Amino acid sequence: MTVFGRPLTLTSTTIPDLVVVDLPVHGDSRGWFKENWQREKMTALGLPDFGPVQNNISFNDAVGTTRGIHAEPWDKWVSVATGRIFGAWVDLREGPTFGTVYTAELDPSRAIFVPRGVGNSYQTLEPDTAYTYLVNDHWSPEARYSFLNLADETVAIDWPIPLEEAEVSAKDLEHPRMADVTPVRPRGVLVVGADGQLGRALRVALADVNHVEFAARSNLDVTAPELVGARRWRDYGAIINAAAYTAVDRAETEEGRRDAWSANVTGVVNLARVAAANGITLVHVSSDYVFDGTLDRPYREDDPVCPLGVYGQTKAAGDSVVSTLARHYIVRTSWVIGAGGNFVRTMASLAERGVDPRVVDDQIGRLTPAVELARGIRHLLDTEASFGTYNLSGSGEPVTWAEVARRVFAAAGHDPTRVTGVSSEEYFAGSPVPVSPRPRNSVLDLSKIEATGFLAADALADLERSAG
């Protein structure tokens, strides 16, 4: 029996993310009215904004009509327009809750949110029942579905009307049994820029994730207008943007400026459009270069940006675009060192070759190993941290580049006094190519990401321990 006047409330179930919702139904002698989906009220209550694109209705004439069990690669919002049903939902997603069953009766005053990969089925308990559902994707031949036999003894659904007495299609009774069902994988993670310094580190950090894909520019150009049709984007839950133009000084040239704006802004705009249209979380890597470095304290996530050069300007512009997305992580980092040539390896090589370098001593910051940056990005996704901007660098006491060089010399068994500290002006004086201004203070406040449970490593301390 339909209950009028229920308050709008959520009830959790034994299946993660499967939520029963009590709906307010307003009725009198003429009939009833309900807001089947009201985005502002329901997302405020805690339901996900899953972006429905289609509303389907299944009308069932006879009592006992039984349909399912179907798990499609999209979310559903299921509600009854008229009549009453017994619903059975089976978790067919990859993971520890695979095979979990939940049952409940639905009428016009009770709806249910069915997450992607949970099998949906029902049996009508009244004649002339209309079963409605909203979904957030359209059918396509490329979509992967999972089906389960209605009569599978493994799940042992206690149907009110035995299946032998019910209206059931032969097709629904021919689906695989639980032992033969292919579990539905989570929505994929796509790493773009996968052949760069951070991309290579992400390959290691995500090596055990079976639903991750890696794309280099050679097979996915994020600056191309065709990006929107390059993938079936609804199959992805997150994009990690490790693609960027990072030639800081070359960005000050005419050609470099064009390349920097193309990679760091046009490419980001394209990714943001794809993410917004398909409910994808976009992870975007930013830089300390969005700041001018004049503060005498570590930079917080909410400090106003004031880039000094073209590279910093393009990163700030990309950040602004990403910040408009409902689902985003802007990961701001500094002084990244990774596989291949980097400052630490260069200093170690100079020490071994007997070269006494002149190194800038008026810029302070912390080294960030690319593997730590990759680990932090995975942490944000795995823990489902609140969306927004996070500083993510190495930890430890801030140092100058000259101090980093001295500690590398010492760790390699060489005299650290061979390193001479000079000002930025001295170091770049007489450079034959344009030089981008650097922030003097690149120290980032890490308290926000630490509050999520992530503690970054101290790269210099690790270097010294390994040397010892």
LOGU-679618 format. One line per field, with one value per residue (C-alpha): chain; x, z, y; residue number from 1. Coordinates in steps of 0.02 Angstrom, whole numbers. Layout:
# LOGU-679618
unit: A,...
u: X,...
w: Z,...
v: Y,...
pos: NUM,...
This chain:
# LOGU-679618
unit: A,A,A,A,A,A,A,A,A,A,A,A,A,A,A,A,A,A,A,A,A,A,A,A,A,A,A,A,A,A,A,A,A,A,A,A,A,A,A,A,A,A,A,A,A,A,A,A,A,A,A,A,A,A,A,A,A,A,A,A,A,A,A,A,A,A,A,A,A,A,A,A,A,A,A,A,A,A,A,A,A,A,A,A,A,A,A,A,A,A,A,A,A,A,A,A,A,A,A,A,A,A,A,A,A,A,A,A,A,A,A,A,A,A,A,A,A,A,A,A,A,A,A,A,A,A,A,A,A,A,A,A,A,A,A,A,A,A,A,A,A,A,A,A,A,A,A,A,A,A,A,A,A,A,A,A,A,A,A,A,A,A,A,A,A,A,A,A,A,A,A,A,A,A,A,A,A,A,A,A,A,A,A,A,A,A,A,A,A,A,A,A,A,A,A,A,A,A,A,A,A,A,A,A,A,A,A,A,A,A,A,A,A,A,A,A,A,A,A,A,A,A,A,A,A,A,A,A,A,A,A,A,A,A,A,A,A,A,A,A,A,A,A,A,A,A,A,A,A,A,A,A,A,A,A,A,A,A,A,A,A,A,A,A,A,A,A,A,A,A,A,A,A,A,A,A,A,A,A,A,A,A,A,A,A,A,A,A,A,A,A,A,A,A,A,A,A,A,A,A,A,A,A,A,A,A,A,A,A,A,A,A,A,A,A,A,A,A,A,A,A,A,A,A,A,A,A,A,A,A,A,A,A,A,A,A,A,A,A,A,A,A,A,A,A,A,A,A,A,A,A,A,A,A,A,A,A,A,A,A,A,A,A,A,A,A,A,A,A,A,A,A,A,A,A,A,A,A,A,A,A,A,A,A,A,A,A,A,A,A,A,A,A,A,A,A,A,A,A,A,A,A,A,A,A,A,A,A,A,A,A,A,A,A,A,A,A,A,A,A,A,A,A,A,A,A,A,A,A,A,A,A,A,A,A,A,A,A,A,A,A,A,A,A,A,A,A,A,A,A,A,A,A,A,A,A,A,A,A,A,A,A,A,A,A,A,A,A
u: 0,66,112,81,188,348,497,636,762,904,931,1093,1090,1208,1274,1394,1320,1149,1032,845,755,589,498,369,206,67,-106,-293,-451,-389,-227,-49,102,286,451,530,702,738,923,948,855,922,1105,1096,1038,1190,1136,1263,1227,1237,1179,1028,1004,856,694,619,453,408,219,167,-13,-16,30,187,275,458,606,797,932,1023,1179,1219,1370,1272,1183,994,864,718,544,367,237,87,67,192,343,458,635,792,965,1125,1298,1386,1533,1711,1759,1722,1533,1510,1353,1275,1085,964,774,638,462,442,285,260,325,491,631,806,973,1059,1245,1331,1359,1224,1099,920,764,584,418,251,135,-13,-91,-57,111,223,407,513,699,819,991,1147,1202,1129,1134,1277,1348,1516,1444,1480,1333,1318,1165,1117,989,832,820,1002,1003,1165,1078,918,799,637,515,340,266,365,447,355,192,257,266,450,535,634,782,791,796,937,1062,1221,1221,1330,1483,1485,1447,1583,1599,1577,1739,1744,1743,1917,2059,2145,2319,2361,2541,2593,2767,2825,2914,2755,2671,2808,2792,2603,2633,2721,2598,2448,2528,2408,2250,2169,2054,2187,2242,2394,2395,2540,2526,2563,2395,2291,2319,2222,2240,2146,1963,1922,1957,1771,1749,1915,1848,1685,1708,1564,1674,1797,1780,1940,2066,2238,2314,2502,2523,2600,2723,2860,3001,2994,3121,3073,2894,2959,2995,2865,2856,2866,2727,2610,2658,2636,2463,2411,2464,2428,2266,2186,2219,2150,1994,1963,1986,1872,1735,1747,1747,1597,1494,1526,1535,1723,1840,1983,2151,2256,2437,2481,2639,2717,2747,2569,2636,2760,2856,2854,2768,2875,2777,2726,2592,2418,2293,2184,2321,2290,2391,2510,2620,2781,2810,2721,2733,2656,2521,2471,2466,2358,2240,2225,2189,2048,1967,1979,1914,1744,1715,1609,1728,1910,2077,2205,2369,2495,2676,2854,3034,2988,3126,3094,3165,3293,3392,3355,3442,3499,3576,3658,3741,3798,3875,3965,4033,4103,4179,4267,4161,4130,3959,3884,3705,3563,3546,3402,3259,3189,3077,3068,3111,2963,3004,2886,2847,2784,2677,2604,2574,2483,2371,2323,2289,2165,2071,2075,2016,1888,1953,1848,1865,1970,2150,2288,2471,2577,2766,2904,2916,3059,3141,3142,3312,3391,3449,3628,3593,3517,3676,3788,3690,3700,3889,3904,3793,3905,4060,4123,4164,4003,4102,4141,3967,3962,3797,3751,3599,3473,3531,3712,3669,3567,3672,3724,3607,3590,3408,3258,3246,3082,3073,3067,2970,3095,2983,2914,2872,2697,2592,2551,2426,2272,2331,2407,2233,2176,2305,2443,2619,2748,2927,3077,3179,3341,3332,3299,3449,3562,3498,3528,3704,3740
w: 0,-48,104,90,175,204,235,106,187,137,203,172,121,132,-43,-47,-130,-150,-61,-26,-28,54,-55,-8,-100,-95,-125,-108,-185,-359,-348,-304,-355,-321,-371,-441,-457,-392,-413,-290,-144,-171,-198,-44,52,-5,-164,-306,-451,-577,-726,-795,-983,-1011,-918,-959,-905,-905,-894,-829,-849,-744,-565,-561,-713,-673,-761,-741,-677,-786,-740,-864,-868,-802,-645,-624,-524,-507,-454,-470,-552,-519,-429,-320,-351,-260,-312,-303,-331,-347,-340,-499,-481,-464,-280,-107,-114,-278,-263,-119,-132,-71,-85,-47,-98,-196,-220,-275,-107,-113,-243,-256,-330,-418,-450,-608,-610,-485,-564,-566,-565,-504,-492,-500,-352,-422,-595,-708,-629,-710,-666,-711,-715,-756,-825,-858,-1022,-1185,-1250,-1371,-1450,-1366,-1190,-1080,-989,-860,-839,-706,-715,-617,-549,-492,-329,-278,-244,-185,-211,-117,-250,-178,-329,-376,-546,-613,-583,-642,-811,-857,-1025,-1085,-1114,-930,-880,-1003,-930,-846,-667,-539,-568,-752,-733,-789,-648,-699,-684,-607,-725,-796,-752,-901,-882,-1021,-1048,-991,-1066,-970,-803,-700,-822,-797,-609,-623,-721,-567,-439,-531,-588,-487,-549,-685,-749,-789,-964,-1014,-1165,-1238,-1359,-1502,-1476,-1389,-1424,-1293,-1392,-1542,-1569,-1601,-1420,-1380,-1495,-1459,-1325,-1255,-1112,-1005,-971,-873,-696,-687,-802,-735,-838,-834,-1003,-992,-1073,-943,-1040,-928,-1018,-1194,-1153,-1158,-1345,-1480,-1529,-1350,-1296,-1427,-1375,-1190,-1212,-1325,-1205,-1039,-1082,-1244,-1195,-1021,-1091,-1201,-1055,-945,-1077,-1087,-898,-875,-1009,-940,-751,-747,-608,-682,-592,-652,-601,-565,-513,-387,-537,-521,-373,-378,-227,-126,29,182,226,137,5,44,-82,-65,-88,-240,-394,-473,-603,-658,-827,-974,-905,-740,-832,-932,-777,-686,-834,-838,-651,-675,-806,-700,-544,-629,-633,-498,-488,-491,-402,-439,-373,-352,-340,-353,-391,-466,-496,-585,-700,-825,-809,-658,-542,-416,-550,-632,-468,-431,-605,-583,-415,-492,-640,-529,-585,-454,-496,-463,-402,-362,-176,-170,-215,-80,-91,-69,-191,-248,-314,-458,-371,-220,-330,-412,-243,-181,-335,-309,-126,-170,-289,-177,-22,-119,-35,-49,-221,-239,-241,-144,-121,-144,-131,-37,149,260,292,144,64,-79,-240,-183,-21,-119,-224,-70,10,-151,-155,27,0,-145,-36,-104,-22,-17,-11,-195,-228,-240,-206,-321,-346,-484,-570,-569,-627,-777,-824,-1005,-1050,-1241,-1227,-1140,-956,-863,-691,-550,-387,-245,-124,-189,-20,-15,142,153,296,186,103,267,344,218,287,158,223,90,100,131,-28,39,201,99,-10,140,223,65,51,232
v: 0,170,275,461,591,493,608,601,483,366,189,95,-88,-237,-196,-48,106,23,145,133,300,342,470,600,558,687,613,637,563,607,508,552,657,633,707,551,631,805,835,978,897,721,763,875,721,623,533,541,657,516,618,522,536,420,378,206,132,-53,-81,-253,-312,-471,-512,-620,-546,-574,-491,-492,-517,-388,-287,-150,-33,116,174,162,255,134,185,116,228,116,-50,-140,-252,-370,-321,-426,-354,-454,-377,-435,-316,-376,-377,-448,-417,-512,-619,-521,-517,-384,-390,-265,-216,-54,47,228,289,195,200,128,183,37,68,10,-178,-227,-347,-282,-392,-383,-473,-382,-402,-304,-294,-144,-108,25,8,160,187,326,283,385,307,245,68,33,-125,-92,-91,-243,-322,-461,-572,-699,-838,-795,-971,-987,-1086,-1000,-835,-921,-776,-810,-752,-720,-809,-965,-947,-1099,-1004,-835,-749,-768,-754,-903,-787,-737,-921,-957,-834,-903,-961,-874,-984,-934,-748,-628,-498,-317,-222,-48,98,116,234,315,390,513,567,393,398,552,561,554,434,306,323,298,137,71,142,70,-93,-200,-111,-217,-80,51,101,203,318,416,561,441,356,490,674,771,933,861,912,729,683,676,526,441,323,257,380,313,161,270,332,434,517,559,698,670,756,929,1048,1074,1161,1314,1422,1370,1424,1603,1587,1614,1430,1369,1485,1409,1232,1270,1345,1201,1062,1146,1236,1173,992,1023,1106,953,833,939,933,744,729,844,756,581,600,565,619,721,718,864,895,1076,1168,1285,1400,1465,1567,1711,1644,1805,1737,1700,1544,1382,1407,1341,1276,1431,1560,1671,1625,1750,1665,1750,1668,1588,1411,1465,1561,1407,1299,1426,1434,1244,1243,1367,1256,1098,1185,1208,1020,940,791,845,837,972,905,1045,991,1057,1008,839,712,548,416,475,634,742,865,734,622,772,826,648,638,805,747,587,681,808,957,1091,1166,1338,1310,1431,1465,1590,1472,1358,1205,1018,879,774,600,559,394,491,602,447,366,520,526,345,383,521,405,251,345,448,605,761,840,996,1057,969,1015,859,870,784,815,872,1039,1160,1183,1279,1198,1227,1133,989,982,983,841,740,767,712,559,509,524,690,857,961,1124,1097,1166,1356,1444,1589,1700,1668,1827,1770,1596,1651,1802,1798,1655,1644,1589,1668,1626,1610,1691,1564,1577,1603,1508,1343,1268,1194,1171,985,988,963,802,741,756,624,501,528,560,601,541,655,626,699,600,442,483,502,344,243,314,270
pos: 1,2,3,4,5,6,7,8,9,10,11,12,13,14,15,16,17,18,19,20,21,22,23,24,25,26,27,28,29,30,31,32,33,34,35,36,37,38,39,40,41,42,43,44,45,46,47,48,49,50,51,52,53,54,55,56,57,58,59,60,61,62,63,64,65,66,67,68,69,70,71,72,73,74,75,76,77,78,79,80,81,82,83,84,85,86,87,88,89,90,91,92,93,94,95,96,97,98,99,100,101,102,103,104,105,106,107,108,109,110,111,112,113,114,115,116,117,118,119,120,121,122,123,124,125,126,127,128,129,130,131,132,133,134,135,136,137,138,139,140,141,142,143,144,145,146,147,148,149,150,151,152,153,154,155,156,157,158,159,160,161,162,163,164,165,166,167,168,169,170,171,172,173,174,175,176,177,178,179,180,181,182,183,184,185,186,187,188,189,190,191,192,193,194,195,196,197,198,199,200,201,202,203,204,205,206,207,208,209,210,211,212,213,214,215,216,217,218,219,220,221,222,223,224,225,226,227,228,229,230,231,232,233,234,235,236,237,238,239,240,241,242,243,244,245,246,247,248,249,250,251,252,253,254,255,256,257,258,259,260,261,262,263,264,265,266,267,268,269,270,271,272,273,274,275,276,277,278,279,280,281,282,283,284,285,286,287,288,289,290,291,292,293,294,295,296,297,298,299,300,301,302,303,304,305,306,307,308,309,310,311,312,313,314,315,316,317,318,319,320,321,322,323,324,325,326,327,328,329,330,331,332,333,334,335,336,337,338,339,340,341,342,343,344,345,346,347,348,349,350,351,352,353,354,355,356,357,358,359,360,361,362,363,364,365,366,367,368,369,370,371,372,373,374,375,376,377,378,379,380,381,382,383,384,385,386,387,388,389,390,391,392,393,394,395,396,397,398,399,400,401,402,403,404,405,406,407,408,409,410,411,412,413,414,415,416,417,418,419,420,421,422,423,424,425,426,427,428,429,430,431,432,433,434,435,436,437,438,439,440,441,442,443,444,445,446,447,448,449,450,451,452,453,454,455,456,457,458,459,460,461,462,463,464,465,466,467,468
